Amino acid sequence: MSGGHPEEGAEDATFVRPFIITGGRSEPAQADLRLETLVVAIGVSGEPLALERQQIVALCERPTTVAEIADAVGVPLGVAKVLISDLVVAGRLACQQPAELPLHTLERIRDHVRAL
């Protein structure tokens, strides 16, 4: 019998290891994804997507940074980059590097990094 709380067992049952989400890959197919890279959904047809990928496409209905996507989906940044690059290759997302980041975006990225 474990000395933990009953909630711990329930939480463990819903936790999915990051390498399962990415199919064991740790490097994105697209190497130029940065925290501030803007990602936007461009395609809605095709094969059904897994849960995390569905969430990412839905988030990207408006331009969203890679950092914001990782936070919203609740995955590590490296996992988010792999998933985003897969969706770019599949034609579901497009990426664009902003010429200059607005101050509010920089502050949000800073806050997300601090929260890690």
C-alpha positions in Angstrom: 0.0 0.0 0.0 1.4 3.4 -0.9 1.5 6.3 1.6 0.4 8.9 -1.1 -2.9 10.6 -1.4 -5.7 8.9 -3.4 -5.6 11.8 -5.9 -2.0 10.9 -6.9 -3.1 7.5 -8.4 -5.8 9.3 -10.5 -3.3 11.9 -11.7 -0.8 9.2 -12.6 -3.5 7.4 -14.7 -4.1 10.5 -16.8 -0.4 11.5 -17.3 1.0 10.8 -20.7 4.8 10.8 -21.1 6.0 13.3 -23.7 7.8 10.7 -25.8 4.5 8.9 -26.3 2.9 12.2 -27.7 5.8 12.7 -30.1 6.2 9.1 -31.2 9.6 8.9 -29.5 11.0 11.8 -31.4 12.8 14.7 -29.6 13.8 16.8 -32.6 11.3 18.7 -34.7 11.4 18.3 -38.5 11.5 22.1 -38.7 14.6 23.4 -36.9 13.8 27.1 -37.1 11.0 27.2 -34.5 11.7 29.7 -31.8 9.7 30.7 -28.7 8.4 33.8 -30.6 7.6 32.1 -33.9 4.0 32.8 -34.9 1.9 29.8 -35.9 -1.4 30.0 -37.7 -3.8 27.3 -38.9 -4.2 27.1 -42.7 -5.8 23.7 -43.4 -8.8 22.0 -41.8 -9.3 18.9 -43.9 -7.4 15.7 -43.8 -7.1 12.8 -41.4 -8.4 13.2 -37.9 -5.9 14.5 -35.4 -4.8 13.3 -32.0 -6.0 15.3 -29.0 -2.9 17.5 -28.6 -2.7 18.2 -32.3 -6.4 19.1 -32.4 -5.8 21.6 -29.5 -2.9 23.2 -31.4 -4.8 23.7 -34.6 -7.7 25.2 -32.7 -5.4 27.5 -30.8 -3.8 28.7 -34.0 -7.0 30.0 -35.6 -5.4 33.3 -34.7 -1.6 33.7 -34.8 -0.1 32.2 -31.7 3.5 31.9 -30.5 5.2 28.5 -30.0 5.6 29.4 -26.3 1.9 30.2 -25.9 1.0 26.9 -27.6 3.3 24.9 -25.3 1.7 26.5 -22.2 -1.9 26.2 -23.4 -1.5 22.5 -24.4 0.4 21.8 -21.2 3.4 20.1 -22.8 7.2 20.9 -22.6 8.5 23.3 -25.2 10.4 20.6 -27.1 7.2 18.5 -27.4 5.3 21.5 -28.7 8.0 22.1 -31.3 7.8 18.5 -32.6 4.0 18.6 -32.8 3.9 22.0 -34.5 6.5 21.0 -37.0 4.5 17.8 -37.8 1.4 19.9 -38.4 3.4 22.3 -40.6 4.7 19.3 -42.7 1.1 18.0 -42.9 -0.1 21.4 -44.3 -2.3 22.2 -41.2 -0.1 25.1 -39.9 2.1 27.8 -41.2 4.9 29.6 -39.4 6.2 33.1 -39.6 8.9 34.9 -37.8 7.8 38.3 -36.6 10.1 41.2 -37.5 10.0 42.6 -34.0 8.1 41.3 -31.0 5.7 43.6 -29.3 6.5 44.4 -25.7 3.4 42.5 -24.4 4.5 39.3 -26.2 8.0 39.6 -24.7 6.4 40.0 -21.3 4.2 37.0 -21.7 7.1 34.9 -22.9 9.1 36.0 -19.9 6.3 35.2 -17.5 5.9 31.7 -19.1 9.6 31.0 -18.8 9.5 32.1 -15.1 6.6 29.8 -14.5 8.6 26.8 -15.7 
